[in-house]
């Protein structure tokens, strides 16, 4: 019936082989994608992971970055960190230290110490002006509301 939380739970059951289901990465990925398309930010994050690692289907780091971005925009701290890391390293997106710094700051606001440490590391690679712009953008970040 398209209920995203149930689709996500089913994807997790296929991933682990729970609820009497056999473990099936491809089926897990299919249900994760359905839940992500239906707006579940946890599923968006997990789908990003699946595309990044090639779990249950082809690897595609560009698509992984797109799913991390959608989840990050909805406030998923793990996706914000992953998106920052992709920008820092240039996986699936153009390498961009300022964008990495911004997303590390956003994730760090939620208390993620690894993001805070990474922000300090990346900050040193930026001009003073780029630092200020990224900091202002991060301060102004407000999670979007998921689509119904």
C-alpha positions, 0 to 999 in steps of 0.5 A, a space after each residue: 500500500 506504499 507505507 514507507 516505514 513498513 517498506 523500510 522495515 521489510 528491507 531490513 528484514 531481507 537484509 538480515 534474514 529476519 522475520 522468517 525471510 531468507 537473506 536477500 540483498 537484492 530484495 532488500 535494496 528493492 524495498 529500500 528504494 521503494 521506501 526511499 522513493 516514498 520519502 523515508 529518510 532512513 531508507 534514503 540513507 541506506 539506499 545511498 549506502 547500497 549504491 556506494 558499496 554496490 550492495 544488492 545491485 550495481 555500485 554508483 557513487 553519483 547516485 549514492 551522493 544524490 540519495 545522501 543529499 536527499 536524506 541530508 536535506 531532511 536532517 539525517 546526520 549520518 547522510 550529512 556526514 557521508 555527503 561531506 566525506 564524498 565532497 571532501 574526497 570527490 566520490 560521486 561529486 566534484 571534490 569541493 572542500 567548502 561544500 565538505 566543510 559546510 556539511 561537516 558543520 551541519 552534521 556537527 551541530 547534531 553533536 557528531 564528534 567525527 563531523 566536528 573533527 572533520 570540519 576542523 581538518 577541512 577548514 584549514 584547506 579553505 580561505 577565510 572568505 570560504 570559511 565564513 560563507 560555509 559557516 553562514 550557510 551551515 548556520 542557516 540550514 533547516 531540515 526540509 519536511 519530507 514529502 507526504 
